[in-house]
Amino acid sequence: MYILLGTPPRGISNQTLLNLLILTAVISLTYLMKDKVLKGLVIVVGAFFILLSFLFISLIETDYTFFSSPNNQKNFVMVERGYGSLYQLSESKMYMVHLANSQTNNGYKPFSEGAYKLEWKEANRLVVHYQFDYMHNALNRKIETHYK
């Protein structure tokens, strides 16, 4: 079981907060250090990590698709980065539990495109039918999972 603390961002992303934290650390360290060479090194290393994170964001765009159980008591999110990860959100929405993964062809994101269908079964079982490839209109793949 995987547990991811925090839910996916709907406003300021976690990556933006990380970049602000790196920037704050770089500024703080430059004020604390007396040696000009060390200050320059801190600035270069900090800039490198910020640029690396922006490059990572631009190469891999993440899409989030939220949905709820028919009685609206359980909440789920499909996180797509060219592959999909299905999570169940906790009632407090402070963490989420990994349920299943989905694979698609060439980074296609069927959930953000609306190319999926949910089938709710008894005993907390969910079947997700989704489209594997944007070239074929059939919902030809499925995920079966149990949730709490």
N, C-alpha and C positions, 0 to 999 in steps of 0.2 A: 504494500500500500504506500503510495506517495502522498505526502501532504505538503501543499504549497501555502505558505502563510500569505495572507492578503488576497484580495480578489483582483481580477484584471482591472486596469485603470479605465475610467470613463472620462476623466478630466486630465489632470497632469499625470503623465506616465511615470512608471518607476524608473525608466531610463533617464528622464529629465531630472528627477530627484537625485539620481546617482551622479549625473553630471554637475548639478549644483553642489553636491557634497564634495566632489573632487575639486571644483573651483574654489570652494570655501577653504578646503585643506591647503591648497596651493597658496592662496592669499595669506592664510594664517602662518604657514611655514616661512614665506618670504619675509614677513615682518619679524619673526622670531630669530631668523638666522642673520649673522653678522657678515659671514664670508660671501663675497659676490659670486664666486664660482659655485658654491652650494646653492645659492638663490637661483642662479641660472639653470642649474641642473634640476632643481625642483620644478621650475617653470616649464622646462622642456619635457620632463617626464609627465607632468600633469596635462600639458597640451596634447602629448601623444595619446594618453588614455582617453581624453575627451574626444579627440579626432577618431580614434579607433571605435569608440562607442557610436559616434554618428555614422561612421562607415557601416558598422554592423546593422544599425537601424535602417539605413537606406537600402541595404542589400536584402534584408529579410523583413518584409512588412508583415505585421501580425494583425489578424482580424479576429474579432470576438463575436460569437453568436450566442445570445442568451435565450433560454426558454425555460418554461416551468411545467410541472406535472399538471394533469387535467384539473386537480383540485387546488392548484396554486400553492401547495404546501412545500414542495421541493423545487429547488432552483438549480439549473445546470448552465454550463457554458462550454462551448466548443471553441478552443483556441487553435487557430490555423496559421501555420507558418510554411505552407507547402506540404505539410502533413498535419494531421489534426490530433488534438488531445482533448478528450471529453472529461470534464470535471463536474462533480456535484458540489455546490456551494453549501457551506454550513448555514444553519439557521441564523447565526449572528453575522454571517457574511465576512467573518474575520479570517477564515481559511477555506480551502477547497481540497477535496479528495479526488485523486486521479482514478477514473473508472476504466477508460479504454483509449486506444489509439486508432486512427484511420489513415489509410494510405490512398493517394490519388496519383494520377498520371501527370508528370511535368509540372508539379507545383500547383495544380488546379485547386481552388478553394470552393467546394460545392456548398458549404454551409453559408458562407457570406453571400453566395450567389442565389441562395434559396432553393438549391437543387437537393432537397432532402425531405424525408417524411418520417414522423415519429409514430411509433406504435407502442402504446402503453399496455402492458400485460399485467396479469394478477401477480401478487406476491412480490411487488417492487421490482419488476423486470421491465426493462426498456429495450426496444429494438429500434435501431435507427437505420433507415434505408437511405443511401446516398448515391450520387452520381460519381463514378470513378474518373471519367474523362469528359471534357467539355464538348467533344465531338459527337458523343452518343447521348441521347436524351433519356435513356433508361436509368432508373435507380437500381443499378446492378451490383451494388455492394451493400453489406449490412454489418452492423455492430450489435451484438447482444450483450447486455450487461445487467447486473443486479445493483441496486442502490439501496441506501438505508433510509 
